Every structure is written in C-alpha cells, then in structure tokens.
Amino acid sequence: MSRIVYTEDPSELTRYIETWYHSRHREQLSWLADLAAKVERVHAGHPEAPAGLCEALRRMIGEIEVHMKKEELILFPAIRNGGGADISEPIAVMRSDHEKHATDVEEIRRLTRGPSLPEGACRTWATLYEGIEEFIADLEEHLHLENDVLFPRFEAQQT
C-alpha cells in the first residue's frame, strides 16, 4: 500500500520524508540486518540461503545514514529556505546516492532471489523476506518522491 503524499509545499514534503521514510529506514535496516544474520547462521548449509545479505544490509545502513544526514542537515534546510543558486550541487549528490541505493537494492534482490523463499522456509526466513519487500517498496517510494516530485521543482530554478 502506497503512502506517498503529494503536496505543493516543498517544506511540508521534506518534513514528511524525514518523519516517515528516514525514520522507517533507520528502523527497518537494523532489524533486517539482525534477521539476515540469524537466517544466514541457522541455514548456512542451505543452497538458497541468502549468504552475504547481512553484510549488504549493514553496508547499506551506513550509506543510507550518511545520505539521510546530508538531506537533513544540508539539502532539506536549503529547500525550506527556498532553494537558490547553490542547490543544484547538493541535489546532484543526492541523485548520485540514489543511483547507488538502487544498485544496492538490485544486490539484495540477487541475494534473495527476488526475494523468493525456498520451499519449507522457516518463519524467520519468511519474516526477513517480507521485511525486505517492505523496505524496498518504502525506499522506492522515497526515491520517487525526491527524484520525481521534489528535486525537479528546484532544478527548474537553475535554468
């Protein structure tokens, strides 16, 4: 179920992104990394175990945290102050980060085969993959709001 909120007010949109997506990603990734570690440990001998998933999620925790801090401390305050001539560089950096996040999601999909559970998977494994699907959907909504709704409003100021 999509929770995307469209608003004409960029300040309101940045606050929504922070309070909904940023806080969710912080919760989701830590929890998912812990679940992945458990599944990888318990099912280490299973040919379809998501070997390397915990490591990929932990790496993503650091990358996304740095990204969100840049938004919270630099880009979003600039947007709330109306943008201006200096906003194009931070937006370009965020778009580049978003491309990296999309690559990370593809790696997660590869490690989890979709995500697709093997026959007879335990409840923890199923919970992990359900959480992965939810995280990916949330991240894709987050990136869409920024890339396709928020950023173009300020990139248009530059032309």
Buried (B, 14 or more C-beta within 10 A) or exposed (E): EEEEEEEEEBBEBBBBBBEBBBEBBBEBBEBBBBBBBBBBEEBEEBEBBBBBBBBBBBEBBEBBBEBBEBBBEBBBEBBBEEBEEEBBEBBEBBBEBBEEBEEBBEBBBEBBEEBEBEEEBEEBBEBBBEBBBEBBEBBBBBBBBBBEBBBEEBBEEEE
